[in-house]
Amino acid sequence: MAGSSGEAKSAPCPAQAVLLTVPFNSLDAQHEACAAYIASQKHEGWSLVKARFDDGGVSGGTLNRPAQQRLVAEIEAGRIDMVVVYKIDRLTRSLADFAKLVESLEAASCSFVSVTQAFNTSSSMGRLTLNMLLSFAQFEREVTAERIRDKLAASKRKGLWMGGLPPLGYDPHPDPQVRQLVPNEAEAVTIRALFNLYAEHGCLNAVARAAADRGLLSKRRRSASGNSSGGGRGPLSRGQIHHILRNPVYVGRIRHKDTTWPAQHPAIVDDDLWKTVQDRLGERGQRRRGPNGKQVAADSALLKGKLRDGTGDRLTPTHVQRGDRRYRYYVSNRLISGGPDPNALRIPAIELERRVTEIVAGHIQAAGERHRLATPSDAVASQSLSERATAYAANLRTDPGQALARLIDGVTLATGQITIRLDGTALAAALDLKEEEIERESLTIALPLQYRRRGQETRIVVGELQSTPDATLLRALRMAHRWATSIRDGVSLAQIARQENVGPRYVAKLLPLAMLSPRIQVAVIAGTQPVEMTLERLLNSPLPFDWTDQERAVGLAA
């Protein structure tokens, strides 16, 4: 491979040419051909550098090659003007890598020439031709990769072991031409013990402790260099045990992506034990754990995977732990992966789930009463469907659980509108109907939506739904009235603070809430106050003494 500043013949001083070769027929054959080409350009001032840049046995599909990296360093240092290659695909087969390489060569006023292809990068036509050739080279590489993947998939469908480190319990076949595992009886005892322990305890931590007590160890391996690993370097970890228990190779199957195929090697775990362990692992996986190991309901994120904002970004369930309390949110994924974004959403999960539940339940009940859920055959069937819809809506409001998750196909929280799409199959099953009987129009709900920012959180106002009281604000209002009564009875601020186990300044800060206008206090109790009217805002924003001015300041309409 070679590069030069402009054309070699216009170089003001003898150009230094260098070779970079990778396996073709042989490294020597390529080197000789390139050296002969450089010698033919001696009249242009070319001379061959002493260093030889060979990447024997390394694929041309990557630029991460030792000789390649040394060559780039020499070019950047200005010691090489021209790089000669035997053939373009000896340089790289990736069009993206080629573009990066040409950019770096041009930055160093260097180009290259192909011995067997009459062009170089010193002209626009040469670069165009190179791009075309590299496109075909990349196509060939991708086709080859596809063939390898297809061959791998076909071999695994036949149950062949396609290499890699053999798992604990098996060894490679003594004949390297046979793609099959052979049971290692000594290690198979360990595998069966682990499966039996999990079937007995149903807990990975308990299995790990029992395995350590029994001295069960991982597979001892020895590399080609003579280094050994595993087998005696500590007990089996919880992760290793879980991987073993989930590996279908032990039941005589080969996994390829999400599918398993019957293998040619014998199983060392019987089917009944395997099924028992998989069932118990599945049950454990469905249990979510909260702080201090307390179990959390599996449906604590009812809308997981269902929510998207107006940009199409998925809303991911997350939580914040404050003391013993856990606060759940649905957050735009770009806030988690990409940092701050003023237009991203962070919505309290309980509030959103409650509102979506109410919207869906209300929609189903109203559609049933108006006979718009399905096309009934007669009046009696219509009335029966209406009653079933009302009962189902009542059940949703009482205990949404997994029923809501199954019913909702997706929710989009766009600017100005919330759109909820229902799953026709789930709705038909819930109402004892055939899916084709469901009116398609009843599966989409669209309502006005407003966002109200409150710190980092986003509160939502949907349609004309009744708000719920702000528990924090309501509790503060009650304390303010109780403390105001104590003050009138002659109790000092310091005494109140000691009784409530708070600071006197906190008591003094909350007391003015008892002097809010009656209309504001009624709104707080009923939960109809403006969404942006929070306890933090009331405490940090001085309010006027006049009640009318107070109401105007907090946003209560006249």
Residue pairs with C-beta under 8 A, 6 or more apart in sequence:
1 18
1 19
1 20
1 21
1 53
1 71
1 83
1 84
1 85
1 90
1 91
1 112
2 17
2 18
2 19
2 34
2 38
2 80
2 82
2 83
2 84
2 85
2 112
2 113
3 75
3 80
3 81
3 82
3 83
3 105
3 108
3 110
3 111
3 112
3 121
4 11
4 15
4 17
4 81
4 82
4 110
4 111
4 113
4 122
5 11
5 81
5 109
5 110
5 111
6 109
6 111
6 122
7 122
8 15
8 41
8 44
8 45
8 46
8 81
8 82
9 44
9 45
11 44
11 45
11 81
13 45
14 45
14 46
14 47
15 44
15 45
15 46
15 47
15 81
15 82
16 47
16 49
16 79
16 80
16 81
16 82
17 38
17 41
17 46
17 47
17 48
17 49
17 80
17 81
17 82
17 83
17 84
18 48
18 49
18 51
18 53
18 71
18 74
18 80
18 82
18 83
18 84
19 30
19 31
19 34
19 35
19 38
19 48
19 52
19 53
19 84
20 53
20 54
20 55
20 67
20 68
20 71
20 83
20 85
20 90
20 91
21 27
21 30
21 31
21 34
21 53
21 54
21 55
21 85
21 86
21 90
22 54
22 55
22 56
22 58
22 60
22 65
22 90
23 56
23 57
24 30
24 86
24 87
24 90
27 54
27 56
30 86
30 90
31 52
31 54
33 86
33 115
33 116
34 84
34 85
34 86
34 115
35 48
37 84
37 113
37 115
38 46
38 47
38 48
38 84
39 48
46 82
49 79
49 80
51 70
51 74
53 67
53 68
53 70
53 71
54 67
55 65
55 66
55 67
55 68
58 65
58 66
60 89
60 90
60 91
60 92
60 93
61 92
61 93
61 94
61 141
62 92
62 94
62 97
63 92
63 94
63 97
63 100
63 101
71 80
71 83
72 104
74 80
75 83
75 104
75 105
75 108
75 110
76 104
76 108
78 108
80 110
81 109
81 110
82 110
82 111
82 112
82 113
83 105
83 110
83 111
83 112
83 113
84 112
84 113
84 114
84 115
85 91
85 112
85 113
85 114
85 115
86 114
86 115
86 116
87 114
87 115
87 116
87 117
88 114
88 117
88 130
88 133
88 134
88 137
89 133
89 134
89 137
91 98
91 101
91 112
92 98
92 101
92 134
93 134
93 137
93 138
93 140
93 141
94 134
94 138
94 141
95 131
95 134
95 135
95 137
95 138
98 130
98 131
98 134
102 121
102 127
102 130
105 111
105 112
105 121
106 121
111 120
111 121
111 122
112 120
112 121
113 119
113 120
114 120
117 129
117 133
119 125
119 126
119 129
119 130
120 126
121 127
121 130
152 162
152 256
153 256
155 162
155 179
156 162
156 254
156 255
156 256
156 261
157 256
157 261
158 261
158 264
159 254
159 261
159 262
159 263
159 264
159 265
160 179
160 180
160 254
160 264
161 172
161 173
161 179
161 180
161 181
161 254
161 263
161 264
161 265
162 179
163 179
165 221
166 172
166 181
166 219
167 219
167 244
167 247
167 249
167 250
168 187
168 190
168 191
168 218
168 219
168 244
169 183
169 184
169 187
169 188
169 190
169 191
169 250
169 268
170 181
170 182
170 183
170 184
170 187
170 249
170 265
170 268
171 181
171 182
171 183
171 184
172 181
172 182
173 179
173 180
173 181
173 182
174 182
179 264
180 264
180 265
181 249
181 263
181 265
182 265
183 265
183 266
183 268
187 219
188 268
190 216
190 217
191 244
191 250
191 268
191 269
192 268
192 269
192 273
193 211
193 214
193 216
194 207
194 211
194 216
194 236
194 241
194 244
194 245
195 245
195 250
195 269
195 273
195 274
195 277
196 273
197 206
197 207
197 210
197 211
198 204
198 207
198 241
198 245
198 277
198 280
198 281
199 273
199 276
199 277
199 280
201 207
201 210
202 280
202 284
203 284
204 238
204 241
204 242
205 238
207 241
208 235
208 236
208 237
208 238
208 241
211 235
211 236
211 241
212 235
212 236
216 235
216 236
217 230
217 231
217 232
217 235
217 236
218 230
218 231
218 233
218 236
218 240
219 230
219 231
220 228
220 229
220 230
220 231
220 232
221 228
221 229
221 230
221 231
222 228
223 229
236 244
242 281
244 250
245 277
245 281
246 278
246 281
247 255
248 254
248 255
248 260
249 255
249 263
249 265
250 267
250 268
250 269
250 274
251 267
251 269
251 270
251 271
251 274
252 262
252 263
252 265
252 266
252 267
253 260
253 261
253 262
253 263
254 260
254 261
254 262
254 263
286 298
287 295
287 298
288 295
288 296
288 297
288 298
288 300
289 295
289 296
290 296
290 326
291 321
291 324
291 326
298 402
299 400
299 401
299 402
299 405
300 328
301 317
301 328
301 349
302 353
302 357
302 400
302 401
302 402
302 404
302 405
303 315
303 317
303 330
303 349
303 352
303 353
303 356
303 404
303 405
303 408
303 411
304 317
304 405
305 314
306 405
306 408
306 409
306 410
306 411
307 314
307 315
307 330
307 352
307 410
307 411
307 412
307 413
308 314
308 315
308 410
308 411
308 412
308 413
309 315
309 332
309 344
309 345
309 412
309 413
309 414
310 412
310 413
310 414
310 415
311 332
311 343
313 332
313 333
313 334
313 344
314 332
314 333
315 330
315 331
315 332
315 333
315 345
315 347
315 413
316 330
316 331
316 332
316 333
316 336
317 328
317 329
317 330
317 331
317 349
318 328
318 329
318 330
318 331
318 336
319 326
319 327
319 328
319 329
320 326
320 327
320 329
321 327
327 348
328 348
328 349
328 350
329 346
329 347
329 348
329 349
329 457
330 345
330 346
330 347
330 349
330 352
331 344
331 345
331 346
331 347
332 341
332 344
332 345
332 346
334 341
334 344
335 341
335 344
335 346
345 413
345 451
345 458
346 456
346 457
346 458
347 413
347 457
347 458
347 459
347 460
348 457
348 459
351 459
351 460
351 468
352 460
353 400
353 404
354 468
355 460
355 462
355 465
356 404
356 408
356 411
356 420
357 396
357 397
357 400
357 404
358 397
358 465
359 418
359 420
359 445
359 447
359 462
359 463
359 465
360 396
360 404
360 407
360 408
360 420
360 422
360 445
361 393
361 394
361 396
361 397
362 393
363 420
363 442
363 445
364 373
364 389
364 392
364 393
364 396
364 427
365 389
365 390
365 393
365 394
367 373
367 389
367 439
367 442
368 385
368 386
368 387
368 388
368 389
368 390
368 393
369 386
369 389
369 390
371 382
371 385
371 386
372 439
372 441
372 442
373 385
373 389
373 431
373 433
373 438
373 439
373 442
374 385
374 431
374 433
374 437
374 438
374 439
374 442
375 437
375 439
376 382
376 385
385 431
385 433
388 431
388 432
389 431
392 430
392 431
395 403
396 403
396 404
396 407
403 430
406 423
406 426
407 422
407 423
407 426
407 427
407 430
408 420
408 421
408 422
408 423
409 421
409 422
409 423
409 443
410 420
410 421
411 418
411 419
411 420
411 421
412 418
412 419
413 449
413 460
414 449
415 449
415 451
416 448
416 449
416 450
417 446
417 447
417 448
417 449
418 446
418 447
418 448
418 449
418 460
418 462
419 444
419 445
419 446
420 444
420 445
420 446
421 443
421 444
421 445
422 442
422 443
422 444
422 445
423 443
424 435
424 438
424 440
424 443
425 435
427 433
427 438
427 442
427 443
428 434
428 435
428 437
428 438
447 462
447 463
448 462
448 463
449 460
449 461
449 462
450 460
450 461
450 462
451 458
451 459
451 460
451 461
452 458
452 459
452 460
452 461
452 530
452 531
452 532
453 459
453 532
454 531
454 532
454 534
455 536
459 531
459 532
461 467
461 531
466 527
466 528
467 527
467 528
467 529
467 531
468 527
469 524
469 525
469 526
469 527
470 524
470 527
470 529
470 534
470 535
472 534
472 535
473 524
473 529
473 533
473 534
473 535
473 538
474 524
474 525
476 510
476 513
476 535
477 513
477 514
477 516
477 521
477 524
477 525
479 500
479 510
480 510
480 511
480 512
480 513
480 514
481 514
483 496
483 500
483 507
483 510
483 511
483 514
484 511
484 514
486 495
486 496
487 493
487 496
487 511
493 504
493 507
493 508
494 504
496 504
496 507
497 503
497 504
497 506
497 507
500 507
509 539
510 539
512 543
513 538
515 545
516 524
516 538
516 543
516 550
517 547
517 548
517 550
517 551
518 547
519 547
519 551
519 556
520 529
520 547
520 550
520 551
520 554
520 556
523 529
523 556
529 554
529 556
530 554
530 555
530 556
532 555
533 554
533 555
537 554
538 554
541 553
543 549
543 550
543 553
543 554
544 550
544 553
551 558
552 558
